[in-house]
Amino acid sequence: MDRAPHPQRVARRAKLLLGLLALVAQAAKAAPSEPTLAQDFPRLAQLFPVQQPTDYVIAVDRSGSMRRFWPAVLEALEVYLGAIAEGDYVSLVGFGNEASLLATPAPLTPEYRRNLLAYLRRLPPPADARTDLAAGIAAVLRELERPGGAKLTFLVLLTDFIAEPPAGTPYPGQENPESRVWAAFREQAARTLGEKVLDAQALVLDLGDPRFGLHLPAVRQVFPTLTEQLIHDPAALQGWFQRVRAEMSRSKLRAQVQEGLRRLEVKLASLQAKKSPVGAAAKLYAQLEVEGSPFPETQMALEAVSLLDGSQGTCLPPSRWSFRPASTLLAEPGVPGRFLLGEVKPTKPPLLALEESWELCFAGKGKVLVEPAAEIRKLGAEPAIPFDANEKVTLHLPTGRLAPWLLMAFFVLLALVAVVVVRELRPEKINGKLRPLGEQPIAIVNTKIAYVGGPQYRGQGEPFFEIPGALFCLKLQGARRWELGKGMPRGTYVSLLQGSNVELCVQGKRHPLGSTPTLLPYGAKFRGPQQNRPMPMEVTWEYPS
């Protein structure tokens, strides 16, 4: 016979089972989105953390036409509020005859979530006769201006967007989208949302009036990033909130990425002209920079560019210069954001290049591709952002056909050529000393031709310089380049007129002298016969004193 289990044992097993179920429930609740987000968008999840405080502002139409949608609105809000993370701030605004807070705004806690959902269930169905849409927008802006508000904010507007205010509305004229009411809202929103990341959703409800969405353009001017969704029946409304609940973390990431893309701006950093030394045209380069980008990598492509004259205060077609754009606007290799635009040229360039300053109006269109592009596309955003850069800039450019330094270099070169020509054309004079071994030197100064040798050869020519005891006669002659023959350099030459067995020693090498002129370098020596001595005479050719 089987024994019945002990009651205490049954109780312990039940507690253990309940504990396990609670752990599983907590794990399922805590971890569905973040690991998946980090896996699907590893780089974006690092750049834009979704674990940050977030504000939620929900504005609901409380006019009588909302009765058909009210049960679906309550169920959708329960779904939406149930998915908001603890610690996030929630504001509920209702508007009809007037606008007011449906519940005290506060950070979401488990207790506040329960109380808020219970309060919504106790709300009576909408019954207001009018729809003061502007009052609702004003209440939303007040919530967005909350001191200490989070940077990331989600806004949901549920209405048919038809402004039908009561007679005593504080916002008269709101039926006209061009009225001062909406202009004031635009200015207020621009100040309020300066540094905020706003994801604004307009749920345009079809409440039976064919004019639904009539004043949506006016609201879109207040919130330029507004995304609209047409809702024709309560089931579609519930489906939208179910979908948003399932993608809450992804929506946070998408809102931050889209705001980062919206804030991205391309500016012209500088225009630079690079001119060749000859010619009036100069190559024109633009340096573009990306500002306000939270993304680590960007690539720019310039598609079109135009230049106008801005010297008169307005941008006009140029008259003093012309611009010829490049056939393809390519980025310079190795220099991010630098593009060759084309050539700029003065209409009447002077001969000499003088630097001038031109005021130009620059207009450029193109696209910026941000990385990680694949993850951004997967998130449902477009990573290629078109840009339109319009700047007024001063360009410093030497205008002229010749650079001054080039002309100066030409004259310097011309002077050098003149010096060389003059030097080559002037006569070569003999200047040096003949030093017979053991005798006093014989100076030969500034003469074209000289004759040297023993006294018996004095009749060979003038001027004659005597070498006592020499049995030979030499002719020294100064000659310009090629004067004595092709390829013969400028210098002093020597040739044998009378005698024999005379040698020229240059750097230890001996060469017999003859009637053909031979170049005589300083330091060379003559060796020739002398009277009454068997040894040859040695005479050295030296530098002048």
MOWOFEN-V591535 format. One record per residue. N is the residue number from 0. RES is the residue in one letter. NEAR is the number of other C-alpha atoms within 8 Angstrom. Layout:
BEGIN
N/RES/NEAR
N/RES/NEAR
END
This chain:
BEGIN
0/M/2
1/D/3
2/R/4
3/A/4
4/P/6
5/H/6
6/P/6
7/Q/6
8/R/8
9/V/9
10/A/8
11/R/8
12/R/8
13/A/8
14/K/8
15/L/8
16/L/8
17/L/8
18/G/8
19/L/8
20/L/8
21/A/8
22/L/8
23/V/8
24/A/8
25/Q/8
26/A/8
27/A/8
28/K/7
29/A/6
30/A/8
31/P/8
32/S/8
33/E/8
34/P/8
35/T/8
36/L/12
37/A/9
38/Q/7
39/D/7
40/F/9
41/P/9
42/R/8
43/L/12
44/A/12
45/Q/7
46/L/8
47/F/9
48/P/8
49/V/8
50/Q/4
51/Q/5
52/P/10
53/T/11
54/D/14
55/Y/11
56/V/15
57/I/12
58/A/14
59/V/11
60/D/12
61/R/12
62/S/14
63/G/11
64/S/9
65/M/11
66/R/10
67/R/8
68/F/10
69/W/10
70/P/8
71/A/11
72/V/11
73/L/10
74/E/9
75/A/12
76/L/9
77/E/9
78/V/11
79/Y/12
80/L/8
81/G/7
82/A/8
83/I/9
84/A/6
85/E/8
86/G/8
87/D/12
88/Y/12
89/V/12
90/S/14
91/L/13
92/V/16
93/G/13
94/F/17
95/G/15
96/N/12
97/E/10
98/A/12
99/S/9
100/L/10
101/L/7
102/A/8
103/T/7
104/P/9
105/A/7
106/P/9
107/L/13
108/T/8
109/P/7
110/E/6
111/Y/8
112/R/11
113/R/8
114/N/8
115/L/9
116/L/9
117/A/8
118/Y/8
119/L/8
120/R/7
121/R/6
122/L/6
123/P/4
124/P/7
125/P/11
126/A/9
127/D/10
128/A/8
129/R/11
130/T/17
131/D/16
132/L/13
133/A/11
134/A/13
135/G/16
136/I/9
137/A/9
138/A/11
139/V/11
140/L/11
141/R/8
142/E/9
143/L/10
144/E/8
145/R/7
146/P/4
147/G/4
148/G/8
149/A/9
150/K/10
151/L/12
152/T/13
153/F/12
154/L/12
155/V/11
156/L/11
157/L/12
158/T/10
159/D/12
160/F/11
161/I/13
162/A/11
163/E/9
164/P/12
165/P/9
166/A/4
167/G/4
168/T/10
169/P/5
170/Y/8
171/P/7
172/G/8
173/Q/12
174/E/7
175/N/6
176/P/9
177/E/7
178/S/9
179/R/7
180/V/11
181/W/15
182/A/9
183/A/8
184/F/10
185/R/11
186/E/8
187/Q/9
188/A/11
189/A/9
190/R/7
191/T/10
192/L/10
193/G/6
194/E/5
195/K/10
196/V/11
197/L/12
198/D/10
199/A/12
200/Q/12
201/A/11
202/L/13
203/V/14
204/L/12
205/D/12
206/L/11
207/G/6
208/D/6
209/P/5
210/R/6
211/F/13
212/G/9
213/L/8
214/H/11
215/L/9
216/P/8
217/A/10
218/V/10
219/R/10
220/Q/9
221/V/11
222/F/10
223/P/6
224/T/8
225/L/10
226/T/7
227/E/8
228/Q/8
229/L/8
230/I/11
231/H/8
232/D/9
233/P/11
234/A/7
235/A/9
236/L/12
237/Q/12
238/G/8
239/W/8
240/F/12
241/Q/11
242/R/8
243/V/10
244/R/10
245/A/6
246/E/8
247/M/10
248/S/10
249/R/10
250/S/9
251/K/10
252/L/13
253/R/11
254/A/11
255/Q/11
256/V/12
257/Q/9
258/E/10
259/G/12
260/L/10
261/R/6
262/R/8
263/L/10
264/E/9
265/V/11
266/K/11
267/L/12
268/A/8
269/S/8
270/L/12
271/Q/10
272/A/11
273/K/8
274/K/9
275/S/7
276/P/8
277/V/7
278/G/8
279/A/12
280/A/10
281/A/11
282/K/12
283/L/13
284/Y/13
285/A/14
286/Q/12
287/L/12
288/E/9
289/V/10
290/E/8
291/G/8
292/S/11
293/P/6
294/F/9
295/P/6
296/E/7
297/T/10
298/Q/9
299/M/9
300/A/9
301/L/12
302/E/9
303/A/8
304/V/11
305/S/8
306/L/9
307/L/11
308/D/15
309/G/12
310/S/9
311/Q/7
312/G/5
313/T/7
314/C/11
315/L/8
316/P/6
317/P/8
318/S/7
319/R/7
320/W/10
321/S/10
322/F/9
323/R/7
324/P/9
325/A/9
326/S/4
327/T/4
328/L/11
329/L/8
330/A/11
331/E/10
332/P/5
333/G/4
334/V/7
335/P/8
336/G/12
337/R/11
338/F/13
339/L/13
340/L/12
341/G/11
342/E/12
343/V/12
344/K/12
345/P/12
346/T/8
347/K/6
348/P/10
349/P/8
350/L/7
351/L/10
352/A/12
353/L/8
354/E/8
355/E/8
356/S/8
357/W/10
358/E/11
359/L/14
360/C/13
361/F/13
362/A/11
363/G/12
364/K/12
365/G/12
366/K/12
367/V/13
368/L/11
369/V/11
370/E/11
371/P/9
372/A/10
373/A/7
374/E/11
375/I/14
376/R/10
377/K/7
378/L/8
379/G/7
380/A/10
381/E/8
382/P/12
383/A/8
384/I/9
385/P/8
386/F/10
387/D/9
388/A/11
389/N/10
390/E/9
391/K/9
392/V/10
393/T/9
394/L/11
395/H/10
396/L/9
397/P/10
398/T/14
399/G/14
400/R/13
401/L/13
402/A/13
403/P/8
404/W/6
405/L/9
406/L/9
407/M/8
408/A/8
409/F/8
410/F/8
411/V/8
412/L/8
413/L/8
414/A/8
415/L/8
416/V/8
417/A/8
418/V/8
419/V/8
420/V/8
421/V/8
422/R/7
423/E/9
424/L/7
425/R/7
426/P/9
427/E/11
428/K/13
429/I/14
430/N/11
431/G/12
432/K/13
433/L/12
434/R/12
435/P/12
436/L/8
437/G/4
438/E/6
439/Q/6
440/P/8
441/I/8
442/A/9
443/I/11
444/V/9
445/N/7
446/T/10
447/K/10
448/I/12
449/A/14
450/Y/14
451/V/12
452/G/16
453/G/14
454/P/10
455/Q/5
456/Y/10
457/R/10
458/G/5
459/Q/7
460/G/8
461/E/7
462/P/7
463/F/11
464/F/9
465/E/9
466/I/10
467/P/7
468/G/8
469/A/14
470/L/11
471/F/15
472/C/14
473/L/12
474/K/12
475/L/13
476/Q/12
477/G/15
478/A/14
479/R/14
480/R/11
481/W/11
482/E/8
483/L/8
484/G/6
485/K/6
486/G/6
487/M/9
488/P/7
489/R/10
490/G/11
491/T/14
492/Y/12
493/V/12
494/S/13
495/L/14
496/L/10
497/Q/8
498/G/9
499/S/7
500/N/8
501/V/13
502/E/11
503/L/12
504/C/12
505/V/10
506/Q/5
507/G/5
508/K/6
509/R/8
510/H/7
511/P/8
512/L/12
513/G/8
514/S/7
515/T/7
516/P/8
517/T/8
518/L/8
519/L/9
520/P/8
521/Y/7
522/G/9
523/A/13
524/K/11
525/F/12
526/R/12
527/G/14
528/P/14
529/Q/12
530/Q/7
531/N/4
532/R/6
533/P/6
534/M/6
535/P/9
536/M/12
537/E/10
538/V/11
539/T/13
540/W/13
541/E/11
542/Y/9
543/P/8
544/S/3
END
